[in-house]
Amino acid sequence: MQNLEIERKYLIVLPDEEFLKSREGCVVRHITQTYLLRHENDVERRIRKIEDGKNTFYVYTEKRPKSSTTRLEDERDITEDEYNELMKERFSYLTKTRYAFPYSAHTIEIDVYPYEIGGDALVGRAVMEVELKDENEKIDFPSGITVIRELTGTREFSNKTLAKRVGQSD
């Protein structure tokens, strides 16, 4: 199903894990995000293996850029067999732990990466994403979250770029 994904992204100071887990409604997921070879221009293809401690889910996604904050997104659940078949097309991958919790009118997603990446190292930092209904929508940040800078529209901290920088590619 095709949706518009309108998202803002921020580099933040890494909050304490217990602080994140204590947020009402917090869901913790361990994600392996694998990028696939492209078949068309400007179409990013990826698969995810998502583990929540009880279950494992597999998701296939295609994204097409529309603006710096908006992309067309096609996403669907897939089987483990489909996931394993698509793994043959992998280009690069990364792992992360995602803490997601409701806040105000949004869901806050904080991705914690187990890597130190030169220059703007991620050790002691995390990436916060907020999906919006409108590109101009105001965002309220939860207390306890310290924003270092906005990353929206920068490729430097896209998951695909991070996967390449940490050397997790085939």
Disulfide bonds with the S-S distance in Angstrom:
none
